[in-house]
Amino acid sequence: MLKEVKILLTEDTKINQEIFIGLLEGSGIAIDIAENGKEAVEKSREKKYSLIVMDIEMPIMDGYEATRIIRTENSTVPIIALTTNNSSQDKLRTKQFGMNAHLSKPIDLDILYQAFSKYIA
């Protein structure tokens, strides 16, 4: 099942990309990287993903705007915010922009897997 799972990680920081990939190493999950929201929008148009993990603060286009665009294009792909912005107001904002969940950095592997099991059929 996991070999058919394709995740788009939208993250501008190389070390965070490496940590995320390392956490999922050996899982069979295919991971594509977008380094900003604009790249995420473009990649989501080109390929069907099981899940998008979206950083919020990025250059060129932030995660909120990228999610808004992806959602207006009738995409129902689950989008999970992965961010250091963790106030209740930040969590509400991610919901308002159409994200399905809000996860905190640093990544907690158990919580990440719980989110995956909830959103990946």
Secondary structure, 3 states (H helix, E strand, C coil): CHHHCEEEEECCCHHHHHHHHHHHCCCCCEEEEECCHHHHHHHHHHCCCCEEEECCCCCCCCHHHHHHHHHHCCCCCCEEEEECCCCHHHHHHHHHCCCCEEEECCCCHHHHHHHHHHHCC
